[in-house]
């Protein structure tokens, strides 16, 4: 059974930091592209960051320089370190495994206040 379980969301003031984790199981984690997406209230889900199996990373322009994605293949876990958070970073953050079949987590809420 495939599972992607996100954790680490919460409420933080603007300028603060959070670190999200996504624990994966049930598929060949190390061969999958892993990514974080987010969905703000009333908006479509958008790509935030991705890390491929060769450890190449990709970022949305809005988060580049503030967010860092990483993965630990020994723990089947992908992380998103978020620094200098802005109010517009508020949303539900989803972990995704992208490969032969795409998998999604249930999401974790991030709320950034003024």
N, CA, C and O of each residue as an XYZ file, in Angstrom:
456
protein
N       0.838     -1.190      0.000
C       0.000      0.000      0.000
C       0.881      1.251      0.000
O       1.764      1.408      0.843
N       0.620      2.130     -0.961
C       1.409      3.352     -1.071
C       0.917      4.382     -0.053
O      -0.283      4.608      0.106
N       1.874      4.991      0.623
C       1.547      6.070      1.547
C       2.560      7.191      1.428
O       3.762      6.953      1.316
N       2.060      8.410      1.453
C       2.878      9.610      1.574
C       2.275     10.399      2.730
O       1.133     10.854      2.658
N       3.052     10.554      3.789
C       2.539     11.200      4.995
C       3.353     12.448      5.273
O       4.533     12.377      5.615
N       2.698     13.601      5.120
C       3.366     14.877      5.369
C       3.241     15.257      6.840
O       2.286     14.885      7.521
N       4.231     16.008      7.306
C       4.193     16.541      8.655
C       5.022     17.811      8.701
O       5.787     18.101      7.781
N       4.865     18.570      9.785
C       5.692     19.752      9.985
C       5.001     21.074      9.708
O       5.582     22.136      9.930
N       3.772     21.022      9.227
C       3.063     22.271      8.987
C       2.663     22.934     10.289
O       2.807     22.355     11.366
N       2.156     24.160     10.180
C       1.714     24.866     11.362
C       1.569     26.344     11.098
O       1.560     26.802      9.955
N       1.456     27.079     12.195
C       1.299     28.535     12.137
C       2.635     29.188     12.472
O       3.277     28.832     13.460
N       3.045     30.136     11.655
C       4.322     30.817     11.869
C       4.170     32.269     11.444
O       3.373     32.589     10.562
N       4.928     33.129     12.069
C       4.914     34.532     11.684
C       5.750     34.755     10.433
O       6.687     34.008     10.151
N       5.400     35.779      9.700
C       6.180     36.144      8.517
C       7.644     36.349      8.912
O       7.956     36.959      9.935
N       8.520     35.819      8.072
C       9.945     35.876      8.367
C      10.469     34.644      9.063
O      11.680     34.446      9.168
N       9.558     33.816      9.539
C       9.940     32.608     10.256
C      10.244     31.445      9.332
O      10.283     31.588      8.110
N      10.460     30.276      9.954
C      10.848     29.074      9.217
C      10.005     27.883      9.636
O       9.515     27.812     10.763
N       9.848     26.963      8.722
C       9.240     25.671      8.992
C       9.961     24.634      8.151
O      10.507     24.941      7.092
N       9.955     23.397      8.640
C      10.510     22.302      7.854
C       9.453     21.219      7.714
O       8.992     20.649      8.703
N       9.082     20.947      6.489
C       8.115     19.904      6.202
C       8.828     18.592      5.907
O       9.921     18.575      5.341
N       8.194     17.503      6.301
C       8.703     16.170      5.998
C       7.612     15.361      5.319
O       6.421     15.575      5.543
N       8.045     14.433      4.488
C       7.107     13.539      3.823
C       7.701     12.142      3.844
O       8.697     11.872      3.173
N       7.093     11.266      4.610
C       7.547      9.889      4.707
C       6.790      9.036      3.708
O       5.559      9.011      3.705
N       7.528      8.340      2.862
C       6.931      7.554      1.787
C       7.110      6.068      2.033
O       8.087      5.635      2.645
N       6.163      5.306      1.552
C       6.272      3.854      1.631
C       5.427      3.225      0.536
O       4.485      3.837      0.031
N       5.778      1.984      0.173
C       4.966      1.241     -0.780
C       5.351      1.377     -2.230
O       4.693      0.797     -3.094
N       6.398      2.127     -2.528
C       6.877      2.233     -3.899
C       8.388      2.465     -3.872
O       8.979      2.683     -2.815
N       8.995      2.412     -5.046
C      10.445      2.513     -5.145
C      10.874      3.970     -5.034
O      11.109      4.647     -6.035
N      10.970      4.432     -3.796
C      11.196      5.848     -3.511
C      12.419      6.402     -4.236
O      12.347      7.467     -4.850
N      13.524      5.697     -4.170
C      14.780      6.241     -4.692
C      14.743      6.475     -6.199
O      15.533      7.263     -6.719
N      13.849      5.810     -6.897
C      13.781      5.974     -8.352
C      12.780      7.044     -8.776
O      12.691      7.395     -9.953
N      12.041      7.547     -7.822
C      10.980      8.506     -8.130
C      11.452      9.946     -8.017
O      12.275     10.272     -7.162
N      10.930     10.804     -8.881
C      11.010     12.236     -8.673
C      10.070     12.553     -7.511
O       8.951     12.043     -7.451
N      10.529     13.390     -6.599
C       9.697     13.805     -5.474
C       9.514     15.312     -5.528
O      10.439     16.045     -5.879
N       8.342     15.763     -5.185
C       8.052     17.189     -5.305
C       7.108     17.638     -4.206
O       6.410     16.838     -3.581
N       7.111     18.928     -3.995
C       6.158     19.585     -3.119
C       5.315     20.534     -3.969
O       5.829     21.284     -4.799
N       4.029     20.477     -3.741
C       3.080     21.394     -4.345
C       2.331     22.105     -3.211
O       2.368     21.664     -2.063
N       1.670     23.180     -3.537
C       0.847     23.839     -2.534
C      -0.411     24.400     -3.189
O      -0.457     24.675     -4.388
N      -1.421     24.556     -2.350
C      -2.676     25.134     -2.821
C      -3.159     26.155     -1.808
O      -3.459     25.821     -0.661
N      -3.229     27.392     -2.242
C      -3.737     28.460     -1.396
C      -5.252     28.523     -1.539
O      -5.802     28.070     -2.543
N      -5.922     29.078     -0.547
C      -7.385     29.184     -0.617
C      -7.836     29.893     -1.890
O      -7.369     30.991     -2.194
N      -8.739     29.268     -2.625
C      -9.284     29.871     -3.828
C      -8.374     29.828     -5.039
O      -8.691     30.412     -6.076
N      -7.243     29.139     -4.919
C      -6.292     29.083     -6.034
C      -6.038     27.651     -6.440
O      -6.377     26.719     -5.710
N      -5.440     27.475     -7.605
C      -5.097     26.149     -8.077
C      -3.817     25.651     -7.412
O      -2.985     26.431     -6.947
N      -3.692     24.347     -7.384
C      -2.472     23.760     -6.852
C      -1.298     24.158     -7.741
O      -1.412     24.166     -8.966
N      -0.162     24.491     -7.109
C       1.002     24.914     -7.875
C       2.263     24.194     -7.415
O       2.390     23.798     -6.257
N       3.178     24.038     -8.343
C       4.470     23.426     -8.054
C       5.292     24.353     -7.171
O       5.325     25.565     -7.383
N       5.957     23.766     -6.176
C       6.828     24.540     -5.287
C       8.288     24.156     -5.510
O       9.131     25.010     -5.784
N       8.574     22.865     -5.389
C       9.949     22.410     -5.511
C       9.966     20.933     -5.856
O       9.041     20.196     -5.516
N      11.023     20.503     -6.532
C      11.165     19.099     -6.884
C      12.602     18.651     -6.768
O      13.531     19.440     -6.940
N      12.776     17.374     -6.476
C      14.111     16.794     -6.430
C      14.048     15.458     -7.149
O      13.248     14.586     -6.811
N      14.900     15.319     -8.136
C      14.844     14.118     -8.958
C      15.735     13.023     -8.371
O      16.429     13.246     -7.379
N      15.712     11.866     -8.975
C      16.463     10.744     -8.427
C      17.968     10.991     -8.481
O      18.720     10.385     -7.717
N      18.416     11.874     -9.376
C      19.853     12.191     -9.447
C      20.192     13.381     -8.551
O      21.297     13.920     -8.623
N      19.247     13.787     -7.712
C      19.376     14.873     -6.730
C      19.342     16.265     -7.355
O      19.602     17.258     -6.675
N      19.024     16.341     -8.642
C      18.793     17.650     -9.261
C      17.565     18.295     -8.620
O      16.547     17.639     -8.400
N      17.677     19.573     -8.329
C      16.554     20.264     -7.698
C      15.980     21.349     -8.614
O      16.672     21.912     -9.462
N      14.692     21.616     -8.408
C      13.988     22.611     -9.197
C      13.072     23.382     -8.255
O      12.494     22.813     -7.329
N      12.948     24.677     -8.499
C      12.141     25.522     -7.620
C      11.250     26.458     -8.436
O      11.601     26.891     -9.533
N      10.103     26.749     -7.867
C       9.285     27.808     -8.424
C       9.990     29.137     -8.168
O      10.626     29.301     -7.127
N       9.890     30.084     -9.092
C      10.573     31.376     -8.903
C      10.192     32.065     -7.596
O      11.009     32.770     -7.004
N       8.971     31.867     -7.150
C       8.499     32.558     -5.946
C       9.168     32.062     -4.666
O       9.133     32.751     -3.647
N       9.773     30.881     -4.706
C      10.387     30.334     -3.489
C      11.897     30.155     -3.613
O      12.571     29.839     -2.632
N      12.421     30.354     -4.802
C      13.854     30.127     -5.010
C      14.664     31.049     -4.109
O      14.407     32.250     -4.028
N      15.647     30.464     -3.434
C      16.471     31.233     -2.505
C      15.949     31.238     -1.084
O      16.662     31.624     -0.158
N      14.696     30.808     -0.902
C      14.112     30.764      0.440
C      13.812     29.330      0.880
O      13.919     29.005      2.062
N      13.442     28.488     -0.058
C      13.096     27.094      0.242
C      14.198     26.169     -0.266
O      14.855     26.446     -1.269
N      14.381     25.061      0.456
C      15.342     24.037      0.043
C      14.694     22.666      0.152
O      14.195     22.284      1.211
N      14.708     21.938     -0.945
C      14.186     20.582     -0.944
C      15.352     19.612     -0.849
O      16.416     19.835     -1.428
N      15.131     18.528     -0.105
C      16.156     17.501      0.022
C      15.471     16.154      0.207
O      14.269     16.085      0.463
N      16.248     15.092      0.074
C      15.681     13.760      0.251
C      16.691     12.872      0.940
O      17.901     13.058      0.804
N      16.186     11.914      1.673
C      17.019     10.901      2.321
C      16.476      9.550      1.862
O      15.452      9.077      2.355
N      17.169      8.948      0.922
C      16.684      7.684      0.360
C      16.792      6.526      1.361
O      16.134      5.499      1.191
N      17.614      6.686      2.397
C      17.712      5.636      3.416
C      16.483      5.656      4.322
O      16.156      4.657      4.961
N      15.811      6.797      4.368
C      14.619      6.923      5.205
C      13.344      7.070      4.378
O      12.256      7.227      4.931
N      13.479      7.018      3.063
C      12.328      7.218      2.171
C      11.567      8.498      2.541
O      10.340      8.504      2.641
N      12.309      9.552      2.735
C      11.716     10.804      3.192
C      12.220     11.975      2.356
O      13.397     12.044      2.002
N      11.321     12.879      2.053
C      11.678     14.118      1.372
C      11.324     15.277      2.300
O      10.333     15.227      3.029
N      12.142     16.307      2.259
C      11.995     17.440      3.155
C      11.833     18.738      2.358
O      12.239     18.838      1.200
N      11.233     19.717      3.013
C      11.173     21.065      2.451
C      11.467     22.041      3.582
O      10.635     22.261      4.462
N      12.651     22.616      3.544
C      13.025     23.647      4.503
C      12.555     24.982      3.952
O      12.936     25.381      2.851
N      11.732     25.662      4.721
C      11.151     26.932      4.273
C      11.614     28.044      5.201
O      11.290     28.052      6.389
N      12.360     28.966      4.659
C      12.867     30.106      5.422
C      12.274     31.403      4.880
O      11.735     31.439      3.774
N      12.382     32.455      5.668
C      11.885     33.776      5.267
C      10.457     33.677      4.740
O      10.137     34.207      3.676
N       9.626     33.007      5.482
C       8.260     32.768      5.025
C       7.478     34.069      4.882
O       7.644     35.014      5.654
N       6.625     34.080      3.869
C       5.791     35.225      3.578
C       4.320     34.819      3.738
O       3.976     33.638      3.685
N       3.477     35.812      3.933
C       2.050     35.541      4.076
C       1.526     34.770      2.865
O       0.659     33.906      3.000
N       2.049     35.084      1.692
C       1.587     34.428      0.468
C       2.059     32.979      0.338
O       1.685     32.295     -0.615
N       2.863     32.508      1.265
C       3.246     31.095      1.291
C       2.178     30.238      1.978
O       2.283     29.011      1.996
N       1.180     30.865      2.526
C       0.097     30.150      3.201
C      -0.621     29.210      2.247
O      -0.908     29.567      1.104
N      -0.908     28.011      2.725
C      -1.640     27.059      1.910
C      -1.479     25.648      2.441
O      -0.820     25.415      3.455
N      -2.089     24.725      1.741
C      -1.895     23.315      2.053
C      -0.760     22.801      1.169
O      -0.782     22.963     -0.051
N       0.214     22.189      1.799
C       1.384     21.688      1.084
C       1.265     20.178      0.912
O       1.038     19.434      1.866
N       1.424     19.759     -0.328
C       1.288     18.351     -0.680
C       2.612     17.787     -1.163
O       3.358     18.433     -1.899
N       2.876     16.592     -0.737
C       4.027     15.835     -1.213
C       3.568     14.964     -2.382
O       2.469     14.410     -2.351
N       4.396     14.843     -3.400
C       4.035     14.034     -4.565
C       5.213     13.184     -4.998
O       6.356     13.641     -4.999
N       4.930     11.965     -5.359
C       5.903     11.084     -5.980
C       5.542     10.956     -7.444
O       4.434     10.540     -7.785
N       6.476     11.312     -8.308
C       6.188     11.378     -9.741
C       7.005     10.321    -10.453
O       8.236     10.336    -10.422
N       6.302      9.404    -11.094
C       6.982      8.334    -11.799
C       6.030      7.609    -12.725
O       5.160      8.217    -13.349
N       6.207      6.299    -12.805
C       5.329      5.515    -13.671
C       3.871      5.721    -13.257
O       2.973      5.777    -14.097
N       3.661      5.829    -11.968
C       2.360      6.194    -11.397
C       2.616      7.332    -10.424
O       3.586      7.288     -9.668
N       1.781      8.331    -10.428
C       1.965      9.457     -9.513
C       1.214      9.203     -8.210
O       0.098      8.684     -8.198
N       1.866      9.586     -7.118
C       1.260      9.413     -5.798
C       1.221     10.757     -5.085
O       2.100     11.598     -5.267
N       0.191     10.943     -4.275
C       0.010     12.199     -3.548
C      -0.278     11.929     -2.082
O      -0.932     10.948     -1.728
N       0.230     12.831     -1.227
C      -0.109     12.790      0.178
C      -1.397     13.554      0.442
O      -2.010     14.110     -0.469
N      -1.790     13.567      1.704
C      -3.036     14.231      2.086
C      -2.859     15.726      2.335
O      -3.836     16.473      2.373
N      -1.627     16.154      2.503
C      -1.364     17.572      2.690
C      -1.167     17.961      4.139
O      -1.673     17.313      5.054
N      -0.419     19.036      4.326
C      -0.219     19.616      5.650
C      -0.396     21.129      5.525
O       0.088     21.744      4.575
N      -1.088     21.713      6.485
C      -1.435     23.130      6.408
C      -0.281     24.002      6.899
O       0.308     23.746      7.950
N       0.024     25.018      6.130
C       1.003     26.027      6.525
C       0.282     27.377      6.524
O      -0.327     27.774      5.531
N       0.366     28.059      7.646
C      -0.284     29.364      7.761
C       0.749     30.378      8.225
O       1.328     30.231      9.301
N       0.979     31.395      7.425
C       1.948     32.431      7.746
C       1.185     33.715      8.044
O       0.433     34.217      7.209
N       1.394     34.237      9.255
C       0.666     35.427      9.682
C       1.560     36.662      9.595
O       2.784     36.557      9.520
N       0.938     37.810      9.606
C       1.683     39.080      9.571
C       2.462     39.240     10.870
O       3.158     40.239     11.053
